[in-house]
Amino acid sequence: MELYDVLNFTNAARTHRLKAAKWVLDHPETLEELVHFCFKNDKEISHKANWVLEFVCLKELRLLYPHLDYFFQHLSSVKEDSSVRPLSHICELLCIVYFKEKDPLLKKALTEKHKELMVECCFDWLITNQKVACEVRAMTCLYYLGTEKDWIHPELKTIINQNIYTSSAGYQSRGKKILQKMG
C-alpha cells in the first residue's frame, strides 16, 4: 500500500485518522513523504495529511525532528483552517517537549531559525481570523518562546488583552491562564 492510498480516506472520522497514523508509525520511512503532502496545498490530500501528522506526532513526536527544516520553511504557506489547526497543535507539542520536558534530542533539532518562524506563524494565527483551537495553541507556543525572547510576552499580553472580552470562552480561559503565567 502507498501513503497516498492510506491518506485517501473518505471522511474525517477519528478511526480513519488513527488507522492512517498507525500505518505511518508502522512505516516510519514514509514520514518525509507525509510531511511533503502536508504542505502541497492540495485540497484533496493536504488536510488529511496534516490530521495524520498530528496523530503521528501525538504518539511519536521524535519522528518529526529530522524534518523540522522543511516543516518550518513551509508552515506559513498553509491557510486552510482544516490544516492550520493540526499544525498549530504540532507546534504546541514541540514547545511543550522543548521547554517543559526539555527533550535533549529536540534541544539539538529545534534551531533558532525554527523558533523564529514559529513565532511569526503564531503571531499571525493570533491576529488573523482563525479558529479558537489554533489561537489558544499559538498563545501557549508564544508563552514558552517568550521565556527566551524578552519582546514576545509584552506583545502577547497586548493581543490577549485586546481580544479576551470579545472572544470565545476557550480563548478567554486560555488567555487568562497565559496572562497569569506571564505575571
C-alpha positions in Angstrom: 0.0 0.0 0.0 1.2 3.5 -0.8 0.9 6.5 1.6 -1.4 8.3 -0.9 -3.8 5.4 -0.7 -3.6 5.5 3.1 -4.5 9.2 3.2 -7.3 8.8 0.7 -9.9 8.0 3.4 -13.5 9.2 2.7 -14.3 11.1 5.9 -12.7 12.8 8.9 -13.8 10.2 11.4 -11.2 9.7 14.1 -11.0 6.0 13.4 -9.8 6.7 9.8 -7.2 9.2 11.0 -6.0 6.9 13.7 -5.7 4.0 11.3 -3.7 6.1 8.8 -1.5 7.4 11.6 -0.9 3.8 12.8 0.1 2.8 9.2 2.6 5.7 9.1 4.0 4.7 12.6 4.4 1.2 11.2 6.1 2.6 8.1 8.3 5.5 9.5 10.2 5.7 6.3 7.1 7.4 4.8 7.2 10.3 7.2 9.1 12.6 4.9 6.5 12.0 2.2 3.7 12.7 4.7 5.3 16.0 5.7 5.6 16.9 2.0 1.9 16.1 1.5 1.0 18.4 4.4 2.4 21.4 2.6 1.3 20.7 -1.0 -1.8 22.8 -0.6 -3.7 20.1 -2.4 -7.4 20.3 -1.3 -7.9 16.6 -1.7 -5.0 15.4 0.4 -3.1 18.1 2.4 -5.6 18.5 5.2 -5.8 14.7 5.7 -2.0 14.5 5.7 -2.0 17.2 8.4 -4.6 15.3 10.5 -2.5 12.2 10.2 0.8 14.0 11.0 -0.9 15.4 14.2 -1.8 11.9 15.4 1.7 10.6 14.5 3.3 13.4 16.5 1.0 12.8 19.5 2.4 9.2 19.5 6.0 9.7 18.4 7.0 13.4 18.1 10.6 12.5 17.6 9.8 11.2 14.1 9.3 14.8 13.0 12.7 16.0 14.3 14.7 15.2 11.1 12.0 17.1 9.0 11.8 20.3 11.1 13.6 22.4 8.4 11.0 21.5 5.8 8.2 21.8 8.3 9.0 25.3 9.4 10.1 26.6 6.0 6.5 25.8 4.7 4.4 26.4 7.8 3.4 29.9 7.0 2.2 28.9 3.5 -0.8 26.9 4.9 -4.0 28.9 5.2 -6.8 26.3 5.2 -8.4 26.0 8.7 -8.6 22.2 8.5 -4.8 22.2 8.1 -3.8 25.1 10.3 -5.4 23.6 13.4 -3.4 20.3 13.4 -0.2 22.2 12.5 -0.7 24.6 15.5 -1.2 21.6 17.7 2.1 20.2 16.5 3.8 23.5 17.2 2.3 23.4 20.7 3.6 19.8 21.2 7.1 20.9 20.1 7.1 23.8 22.6 5.9 21.7 25.5 8.5 19.0 24.8 11.3 21.5 24.2 10.6 24.0 27.1 8.8 21.9 29.7 10.0 18.3 29.1 13.4 19.5 27.9 13.9 16.6 25.4 17.7 16.7 24.6 17.1 15.4 21.1 14.7 18.3 20.4 17.0 20.7 22.1 19.5 19.8 19.3 17.0 19.6 16.5 14.9 22.8 17.1 17.1 25.7 15.9 16.8 29.4 16.5 15.5 29.8 12.9 12.8 27.3 13.6 11.7 29.2 16.7 11.7 32.5 14.8 9.5 31.0 12.1 7.2 29.6 14.8 6.9 33.0 16.5 5.9 34.6 13.2 3.3 32.0 12.5 1.9 32.0 16.0 1.5 35.8 16.0 -0.1 35.6 12.5 -2.6 33.0 13.9 -3.4 35.3 16.8 -4.0 38.4 14.7 -5.8 36.8 11.7 -9.2 35.2 11.7 -8.5 31.7 13.0 -10.4 29.0 14.9 -10.1 29.2 18.7 -8.1 25.9 18.8 -5.4 27.5 16.7 -5.4 30.7 18.7 -5.1 29.0 22.1 -2.2 26.8 20.8 -0.5 29.9 19.4 -0.8 31.5 22.9 0.8 28.6 24.5 3.7 28.5 22.0 4.3 32.2 22.3 4.3 31.9 26.1 7.1 29.3 26.0 9.0 31.0 23.2 8.7 34.3 25.2 10.8 32.7 28.0 13.8 33.1 25.7 12.9 36.3 23.8 12.0 39.3 26.0 9.9 41.1 23.4 7.4 38.3 22.9 5.5 38.4 26.3 4.6 42.2 26.1 3.3 41.7 22.5 1.4 38.6 23.5 -0.2 40.4 26.6 -1.3 43.2 24.3 -3.0 40.9 21.9 -4.7 38.8 24.5 -5.9 41.9 26.4 -7.4 43.4 23.2 -9.4 40.2 22.4 -10.1 38.5 25.6 -13.5 40.0 26.4 -14.9 39.7 22.9 -13.7 36.2 22.1 -14.9 32.7 22.8 -14.9 31.0 26.2 -12.0 28.9 25.2 -10.0 31.9 24.2 -10.9 33.7 27.4 -9.9 30.6 29.5 -6.5 30.1 27.9 -5.9 33.8 27.7 -6.4 34.2 31.4 -4.1 31.3 32.2 -1.4 32.7 29.9 -1.7 36.2 31.4 -1.4 34.8 34.9 1.8 32.8 33.9 3.3 36.0 32.4 2.5 38.0 35.6 
